[in-house]
Amino acid sequence: MDHILLTELRKARRSCGQSQASLAAKLGVKSQMIKRLEAGVGSVPMLVEAMDALDFQLIGIGPGRTLGEQLRGCRQKKALSFDAIAKRT
């Protein structure tokens, strides 16, 4: 099942006219890494780099300077542990 964030990231990449290979080249990584990222496998830092490269922004998550801070605040507000989040994905 696709996660809405990953679906929107893929749409943003396509709307910019970029292939997975061209985005990977822009980030200095292998295209397989972008393919895996869009499939939900990857790191938050790589996700943030891809989002920055595509000028993709999230709105409505919550306060915080960085994506990590926003996600942490959302998780803490819902009183969810890392284990609980992992079980939901």
C-alpha positions, 0 to 999 in steps of 0.5 A: 500500500502506498503512503500518501507522502510517497505518492505525492513525492512521486507526483512532484518528481513527475510534474517536474519532468524528472525521471528517477535517474535524473533525480538520482543524478541531481542528488549524486546517488544511484537511481535504485535509491530513488526507486527504493525511496518511492517504495517506502524504503530509505532514510529521512535525510534522503527523503528530505534531500529529494524533497528539497531537490523537487522543491516539495513542501509539506504543510499541515504537519505541525510546527518545527524548523525541519521535517524531523522536528515536525514529525517528532512533534506530531508523533509526541502529540499523539503519544506514539512510540517509535515501535507503535509507528513502525507497526503502523507502516 
